[in-house]
Amino acid sequence: MFDRQTGTFTEQLNASATFRSASVVILLLALDFLWNRSPAGIPDADRARLDAMLRSSQDSAANHYWSTYGGPAIADRMITRLGLVDTAPPPAGYEGYWGYTAISARDTVKIYRHILETAPGDVRDFIMQRLRQSTRCASDSFDQHFGIAAAFNRPWAVKQGWSAFSAKGTCGPGSGTSTRTQAGSAAPATGAAGVDLSRPALHTTGTVGTGDRSIVAVLTLHPDGTSYGKAYTDLGRLTRSLKVPGGTAPTGTWYGSGGRMSRSATTRRSETTC
């Protein structure tokens, strides 16, 4: 948890530990595409893809940018451009799997700080506006308003990540597919530097508070077989327990995909980084 007002971290735990990014890597895909482009001049097709990718975590849009602009080379470019120290491309043999990009909580904070403090204003506004408009149901019919989106009142902006849950999404009128194709059952056990590529992963990242005061990055792994609902609930409890300047919690009783949960609940922080 990084407080942009004071320039200090209010919470850190295993901040350099690496996890597979799942859809959090979409931030890098968008930044790479917009690096030398103004959002005002991009084709309508790209505007639609970026909108769906940033707001609804659309896999097909992410696939397009990954395959069209160099795959692992995107990660390499952004590592150099942003000075990322823990991020790495997917392991050999899985270069097409953008969700296997390795990332850490501290690098995630760097990415958001670049968007908010260094990127051209039109790029910052384009990305953050869409993260603030995150849809409740992702394109694969998974409820993506967990973690930050459930723990704090607006204003917030989020880019979430999830992979390796066996159930199908049930959010919205349609039924989803197993989450996610980027982390399917054929995944190796580990990737570069021992990154776990098989256990269920659920990540909540973004900003909280007026003026995007706090940057929050909570990356979690869960035991094999953990349901999406349980991971959703556990991550919610953890996120609500953190010190996030500028964040205010909704009143009333908390509910999550895994059932009812109270605001006073706490969670063990093993297999977690923030």
Buried (B, 14 or more C-beta within 10 A) or exposed (E): BBBBEEEEBBBBEBBEBBBBBBBBBBBBBBBBBBEEEEBEEBEEEBEEBBBBBBBBBBBEBBBBBBEEEBBBEBBBBBBEBBEBEBBBBBBEEBBEBBBBBBBBBBBBBBBBBBBBEEBEEBBBEBBBBBBBEBBEBBBBBBBBBBBBBBBBEEBBBBBBBBBBBEEBBBBBEEEBEBBBBBBEEEBEEEBBEEBBBBBBBBBBBBBBBEEBBBBBBBBBBBEEEBBBBBBBBBBBBBBBBBEBBBBEEEEEEBEBBBEEBEBEBEBEBEBBBB
